[in-house]
Amino acid sequence: MTDNEQRFMDIEMALSDLERMVDDLNDVIIRQGRDIAFLQKQNRFLTEALRNAQTAVKPEEEETPPPHY
């Protein structure tokens, strides 16, 4: 095997490793995008639930005391 052939094989192996790394990173990015979308949806839901809970609670002076008072 000549020196040039060895260099080409080394370059091809390095390129193959880089392609695999890019594919792996792409998979991570896709998964993180899905996770972020889910968390944003969950955050909107919880924010809305909190708003609704705050409007359902009366101020303390409007609350009737419990029966044991």
N, CA, C and O atoms as a GROMACS GRO file, in nm:
protein
  276
    1MET      N    1   0.085  -0.117   0.000
    1MET     CA    2   0.000   0.000   0.000
    1MET      C    3   0.090   0.123   0.000
    1MET      O    4   0.186   0.132   0.076
    2THR      N    5   0.057   0.216  -0.086
    2THR     CA    6   0.139   0.338  -0.095
    2THR      C    7   0.099   0.436   0.014
    2THR      O    8  -0.002   0.421   0.082
    3ASP      N    9   0.182   0.535   0.027
    3ASP     CA   10   0.157   0.637   0.130
    3ASP      C   11   0.029   0.713   0.100
    3ASP      O   12  -0.046   0.746   0.192
    4ASN      N   13   0.004   0.742  -0.028
    4ASN     CA   14  -0.119   0.813  -0.065
    4ASN      C   15  -0.243   0.729  -0.036
    4ASN      O   16  -0.344   0.782   0.010
    5GLU      N   17  -0.236   0.599  -0.062
    5GLU     CA   18  -0.350   0.511  -0.034
    5GLU      C   19  -0.380   0.508   0.116
    5GLU      O   20  -0.496   0.509   0.157
    6GLN      N   21  -0.275   0.505   0.196
    6GLN     CA   22  -0.293   0.505   0.341
    6GLN      C   23  -0.356   0.636   0.387
    6GLN      O   24  -0.444   0.637   0.473
    7ARG      N   25  -0.310   0.745   0.330
    7ARG     CA   26  -0.366   0.876   0.366
    7ARG      C   27  -0.513   0.883   0.328
    7ARG      O   28  -0.594   0.935   0.405
    8PHE      N   29  -0.550   0.832   0.209
    8PHE     CA   30  -0.691   0.832   0.168
    8PHE      C   31  -0.774   0.746   0.261
    8PHE      O   32  -0.886   0.783   0.297
    9MET      N   33  -0.723   0.632   0.301
    9MET     CA   34  -0.797   0.545   0.394
    9MET      C   35  -0.816   0.616   0.528
    9MET      O   36  -0.923   0.608   0.588
   10ASP      N   37  -0.712   0.684   0.576
   10ASP     CA   38  -0.723   0.757   0.702
   10ASP      C   39  -0.827   0.868   0.691
   10ASP      O   40  -0.906   0.891   0.783
   11ILE      N   41  -0.825   0.938   0.578
   11ILE     CA   42  -0.923   1.046   0.556
   11ILE      C   43  -1.064   0.989   0.549
   11ILE      O   44  -1.156   1.046   0.607
   12GLU      N   45  -1.083   0.880   0.480
   12GLU     CA   46  -1.215   0.817   0.470
   12GLU      C   47  -1.264   0.770   0.606
   12GLU      O   48  -1.383   0.783   0.637
   13MET      N   49  -1.175   0.717   0.687
   13MET     CA   50  -1.215   0.673   0.820
   13MET      C   51  -1.254   0.792   0.907
   13MET      O   52  -1.352   0.786   0.981
   14ALA      N   53  -1.177   0.899   0.898
   14ALA     CA   54  -1.209   1.019   0.975
   14ALA      C   55  -1.342   1.078   0.929
   14ALA      O   56  -1.422   1.123   1.012
   15LEU      N   57  -1.366   1.079   0.798
   15LEU     CA   58  -1.491   1.130   0.744
   15LEU      C   59  -1.608   1.045   0.791
   15LEU      O   60  -1.714   1.097   0.826
   16SER      N   61  -1.589   0.915   0.791
   16SER     CA   62  -1.693   0.825   0.839
   16SER      C   63  -1.727   0.852   0.985
   16SER      O   64  -1.844   0.855   1.022
   17ASP      N   65  -1.625   0.872   1.067
   17ASP     CA   66  -1.648   0.904   1.208
   17ASP      C   67  -1.723   1.036   1.223
   17ASP      O   68  -1.813   1.048   1.306
   18LEU      N   69  -1.686   1.136   1.143
   18LEU     CA   70  -1.752   1.265   1.149
   18LEU      C   71  -1.898   1.255   1.105
   18LEU      O   72  -1.985   1.318   1.165
   19GLU      N   73  -1.925   1.177   1.002
   19GLU     CA   74  -2.063   1.159   0.956
   19GLU      C   75  -2.148   1.093   1.065
   19GLU      O   76  -2.262   1.132   1.087
   20ARG      N   77  -2.092   0.994   1.130
   20ARG     CA   78  -2.165   0.927   1.239
   20ARG      C   79  -2.189   1.025   1.354
   20ARG      O   80  -2.297   1.025   1.413
   21MET      N   81  -2.091   1.107   1.384
   21MET     CA   82  -2.106   1.205   1.491
   21MET      C   83  -2.215   1.307   1.456
   21MET      O   84  -2.295   1.344   1.542
   22VAL      N   85  -2.216   1.352   1.333
   22VAL     CA   86  -2.319   1.448   1.290
   22VAL      C   87  -2.458   1.384   1.299
   22VAL      O   88  -2.552   1.449   1.344
   23ASP      N   89  -2.471   1.260   1.257
   23ASP     CA   90  -2.599   1.190   1.268
   23ASP      C   91  -2.642   1.177   1.414
   23ASP      O   92  -2.758   1.198   1.447
   24ASP      N   93  -2.549   1.143   1.501
   24ASP     CA   94  -2.580   1.131   1.644
   24ASP      C   95  -2.624   1.265   1.702
   24ASP      O   96  -2.722   1.273   1.776
   25LEU      N   97  -2.552   1.371   1.667
   25LEU     CA   98  -2.588   1.504   1.716
   25LEU      C   99  -2.723   1.548   1.661
   25LEU      O  100  -2.800   1.614   1.731
   26ASN      N  101  -2.751   1.514   1.538
   26ASN     CA  102  -2.880   1.546   1.478
   26ASN      C  103  -2.992   1.477   1.555
   26ASN      O  104  -3.096   1.537   1.581
   27ASP      N  105  -2.972   1.352   1.590
   27ASP     CA  106  -3.073   1.279   1.669
   27ASP      C  107  -3.095   1.347   1.804
   27ASP      O  108  -3.209   1.358   1.850
   28VAL      N  109  -2.988   1.392   1.867
   28VAL     CA  110  -3.000   1.461   1.996
   28VAL      C  111  -3.079   1.591   1.979
   28VAL      O  112  -3.166   1.622   2.061
   29ILE      N  113  -3.049   1.665   1.875
   29ILE     CA  114  -3.118   1.792   1.851
   29ILE      C  115  -3.266   1.769   1.826
   29ILE      O  116  -3.350   1.843   1.878
   30ILE      N  117  -3.300   1.668   1.749
   30ILE     CA  118  -3.441   1.636   1.723
   30ILE      C  119  -3.512   1.599   1.853
   30ILE      O  120  -3.622   1.647   1.880
   31ARG      N  121  -3.449   1.515   1.933
   31ARG     CA  122  -3.509   1.475   2.060
   31ARG      C  123  -3.526   1.595   2.153
   31ARG      O  124  -3.629   1.608   2.219
   32GLN      N  125  -3.426   1.682   2.159
   32GLN     CA  126  -3.436   1.800   2.244
   32GLN      C  127  -3.546   1.895   2.195
   32GLN      O  128  -3.615   1.957   2.275
   33GLY      N  129  -3.562   1.905   2.064
   33GLY     CA  130  -3.669   1.987   2.009
   33GLY      C  131  -3.806   1.936   2.052
   33GLY      O  132  -3.894   2.014   2.086
   34ARG      N  133  -3.823   1.804   2.048
   34ARG     CA  134  -3.949   1.745   2.094
   34ARG      C  135  -3.970   1.771   2.243
   34ARG      O  136  -4.080   1.805   2.286
   35ASP      N  137  -3.863   1.753   2.321
   35ASP     CA  138  -3.872   1.777   2.466
   35ASP      C  139  -3.909   1.922   2.495
   35ASP      O  140  -3.992   1.950   2.582
   36ILE      N  141  -3.847   2.014   2.424
   36ILE     CA  142  -3.875   2.157   2.445
   36ILE      C  143  -4.020   2.187   2.408
   36ILE      O  144  -4.088   2.259   2.482
   37ALA      N  145  -4.068   2.133   2.297
   37ALA     CA  146  -4.208   2.157   2.257
   37ALA      C  147  -4.303   2.102   2.363
   37ALA      O  148  -4.401   2.168   2.397
   38PHE      N  149  -4.274   1.984   2.416
   38PHE     CA  150  -4.358   1.926   2.521
   38PHE      C  151  -4.356   2.013   2.646
   38PHE      O  152  -4.462   2.040   2.705
   39LEU      N  153  -4.238   2.058   2.687
   39LEU     CA  154  -4.227   2.140   2.807
   39LEU      C  155  -4.296   2.275   2.790
   39LEU      O  156  -4.355   2.327   2.884
   40GLN      N  157  -4.289   2.333   2.670
   40GLN     CA  158  -4.359   2.458   2.645
   40GLN      C  159  -4.510   2.439   2.655
   40GLN      O  160  -4.580   2.522   2.713
   41LYS      N  161  -4.560   2.329   2.599
   41LYS     CA  162  -4.703   2.300   2.607
   41LYS      C  163  -4.745   2.279   2.752
   41LYS      O  164  -4.848   2.330   2.795
   42GLN      N  165  -4.666   2.204   2.826
   42GLN     CA  166  -4.695   2.178   2.967
   42GLN      C  167  -4.690   2.308   3.047
   42GLN      O  168  -4.773   2.329   3.136
   43ASN      N  169  -4.595   2.393   3.018
   43ASN     CA  170  -4.583   2.521   3.087
   43ASN      C  171  -4.706   2.608   3.061
   43ASN      O  172  -4.758   2.670   3.154
   44ARG      N  173  -4.754   2.614   2.936
   44ARG     CA  174  -4.874   2.690   2.905
   44ARG      C  175  -4.994   2.635   2.982
   44ARG      O  176  -5.074   2.711   3.036
   45PHE      N  177  -5.006   2.502   2.986
   45PHE     CA  178  -5.117   2.438   3.057
   45PHE      C  179  -5.113   2.473   3.205
   45PHE      O  180  -5.214   2.510   3.264
   46LEU      N  181  -4.995   2.460   3.266
   46LEU     CA  182  -4.983   2.488   3.410
   46LEU      C  183  -5.004   2.636   3.441
   46LEU      O  184  -5.063   2.670   3.543
   47THR      N  185  -4.957   2.723   3.354
   47THR     CA  186  -4.977   2.866   3.373
   47THR      C  187  -5.125   2.898   3.369
   47THR      O  188  -5.175   2.975   3.451
   48GLU      N  189  -5.196   2.841   3.273
   48GLU     CA  190  -5.341   2.863   3.263
   48GLU      C  191  -5.414   2.805   3.384
   48GLU      O  192  -5.506   2.867   3.436
   49ALA      N  193  -5.373   2.687   3.429
   49ALA     CA  194  -5.435   2.626   3.547
   49ALA      C  195  -5.412   2.714   3.670
   49ALA      O  196  -5.502   2.728   3.753
   50LEU      N  197  -5.294   2.771   3.682
   50LEU     CA  198  -5.264   2.858   3.795
   50LEU      C  199  -5.349   2.985   3.790
   50LEU      O  200  -5.401   3.029   3.892
   51ARG      N  201  -5.364   3.042   3.672
   51ARG     CA  202  -5.449   3.160   3.658
   51ARG      C  203  -5.593   3.128   3.699
   51ARG      O  204  -5.656   3.205   3.770
   52ASN      N  205  -5.642   3.014   3.654
   52ASN     CA  206  -5.780   2.975   3.688
   52ASN      C  207  -5.795   2.950   3.837
   52ASN      O  208  -5.898   2.984   3.895
   53ALA      N  209  -5.695   2.892   3.899
   53ALA     CA  210  -5.701   2.866   4.042
   53ALA      C  211  -5.699   2.996   4.121
   53ALA      O  212  -5.765   3.007   4.224
   54GLN      N  213  -5.624   3.093   4.074
   54GLN     CA  214  -5.617   3.220   4.146
   54GLN      C  215  -5.748   3.296   4.137
   54GLN      O  216  -5.785   3.365   4.232
   55THR      N  217  -5.818   3.285   4.026
   55THR     CA  218  -5.946   3.355   4.014
   55THR      C  219  -6.056   3.282   4.091
   55THR      O  220  -6.157   3.344   4.124
   56ALA      N  221  -6.039   3.154   4.119
   56ALA     CA  222  -6.139   3.078   4.192
   56ALA      C  223  -6.128   3.098   4.342
   56ALA      O  224  -6.223   3.068   4.415
   57VAL      N  225  -6.016   3.146   4.390
   57VAL     CA  226  -5.996   3.166   4.534
   57VAL      C  227  -6.044   3.305   4.572
   57VAL      O  228  -6.004   3.405   4.512
   58LYS      N  229  -6.131   3.311   4.673
   58LYS     CA  230  -6.182   3.440   4.721
   58LYS      C  231  -6.079   3.504   4.813
   58LYS      O  232  -5.998   3.434   4.874
   59PRO      N  233  -6.083   3.636   4.823
   59PRO     CA  234  -5.997   3.700   4.923
   59PRO      C  235  -6.036   3.652   5.063
   59PRO      O  236  -6.150   3.610   5.085
   60GLU      N  237  -5.943   3.656   5.156
   60GLU     CA  238  -5.964   3.601   5.290
   60GLU      C  239  -6.084   3.664   5.361
   60GLU      O  240  -6.158   3.595   5.430
   61GLU      N  241  -6.104   3.793   5.344
   61GLU     CA  242  -6.215   3.859   5.412
   61GLU      C  243  -6.352   3.817   5.358
   61GLU      O  244  -6.453   3.834   5.426
   62GLU      N  245  -6.356   3.763   5.237
   62GLU     CA  246  -6.482   3.715   5.179
   62GLU      C  247  -6.510   3.569   5.212
   62GLU      O  248  -6.622   3.522   5.193
   63GLU      N  249  -6.411   3.497   5.261
   63GLU     CA  250  -6.429   3.356   5.294
   63GLU      C  251  -6.510   3.342   5.423
   63GLU      O  252  -6.490   3.419   5.517
   64THR      N  253  -6.599   3.245   5.426
   64THR     CA  254  -6.672   3.218   5.550
   64THR      C  255  -6.584   3.131   5.637
   64THR      O  256  -6.513   3.044   5.586
   65PRO      N  257  -6.587   3.152   5.767
   65PRO     CA  258  -6.503   3.071   5.854
   65PRO      C  259  -6.551   2.926   5.857
   65PRO      O  260  -6.669   2.900   5.836
   66PRO      N  261  -6.461   2.835   5.882
   66PRO     CA  262  -6.501   2.695   5.890
   66PRO      C  263  -6.593   2.672   6.009
   66PRO      O  264  -6.596   2.755   6.101
   67PRO      N  265  -6.669   2.564   6.011
   67PRO     CA  266  -6.770   2.541   6.114
   67PRO      C  267  -6.715   2.532   6.256
   67PRO      O  268  -6.791   2.554   6.350
   68HIS      N  269  -6.590   2.502   6.275
   68HIS     CA  270  -6.539   2.486   6.411
   68HIS      C  271  -6.505   2.620   6.478
   68HIS      O  272  -6.458   2.620   6.592
   69TYR      N  273  -6.527   2.733   6.411
   69TYR     CA  274  -6.500   2.863   6.475
   69TYR      C  275  -6.622   2.915   6.545
   69TYR      O  276  -6.618   3.023   6.604
   0.00000   0.00000   0.00000
